[in-house]
């Protein structure tokens, strides 16, 4: 028999070492150790914290004790208080007074205050805007004219632009508002458009009725005839005889407005220098090398210059601006009076709390009136305004009271009234006690 070889290589198996794996008991021990350490650390921290808090409490208590020693208002037990009738009255009165002053300060704090500053006006040139609104109950609009002249010699005679004229009755009621003549926009008349030759050919040359400056001088319109008479210094006594005036229907306008008055309003733009402007019942003219102003009489030699100034301002309006001539009314029983207003214009800048700046003017005024003789070239009936500019400029600035100033005033009010009330109460109380003691021992009286 065949024999098999039984010599086999032995197989070796690795047996795991379970002793290296921590057991459950080991885990429990580790966790216990960690918890114990954490507890000890926490206990130490807690102990330190409590110790620190204790020292802090001791320190704060010491600080509080020192602060108590600094108390300037020691408290008295209520058992030792003694209230009196006079003390109650003083407390009530001082409380009301304190409230009154508090609300006064609060009102001043909530409302802006205005600071005023005076400086020299260093501006040069510029224009002055004059806004006016006047009523003449006895002068018709057809014969009322406005002229302006300044110290530099610049003249504006019979101004017709930026002005509105309204026919009124003696009670001031508006009859008709005229857009032409002295109306707001300049409107050409037919004679002006055709060179004064309306209804005539180009060779027409109207008569100047003795006022011709030369042999070839022509007066083709009523205005040219009046201008020729103004240059001569003459007065037209009867315009019914002047053909040009009849054709322009000027006489009819004057007759239609007889017995009426006139309200004239508008704006003048003049140089920012001293000057004057005036309202006269007629037309002004320049005579010789001097600035004389004459009068062209229209229908009568007597004029009543009774007037009312509804508004007169030198610039834009701002809050608080007062125009002293607004609402001024003068009524005359006599005729041919020359009323003069002498105005001092003060340049003014107003800055409100919102930052808006207004450049305007204030003014003061004096007045004088006198009767004049009709026909004089230098003293004529009318209302004259002579204005001059002040070299000092006023600046108004609105601003709020600072909050710290408000609180300072409130503290001063409370502390001051409280202190004064305490002094008065102590004086009355001790005075009453001394009087009572003297009465008790029979020394009083």
FENDA-V299912 format. One record per helix or strand of 3 or more residues. SS is the DSSP state (a for helix, b for strand). FROM is the first residue (numbers start at 1). TO is the last residue. Records with the same first field share a line. If there is no record, write none. Layout:
SS: FROM-TO, FROM-TO
This chain:
a: 18-20, 24-69, 78-80, 85-110, 190-193, 222-232, 239-241, 243-247, 250-256, 403-440
b: 113-120, 127-136, 144-150, 163-168, 174-178, 261-271, 275-281, 290-293, 307-313, 328-330, 337-351, 357-371, 382-389, 392-399
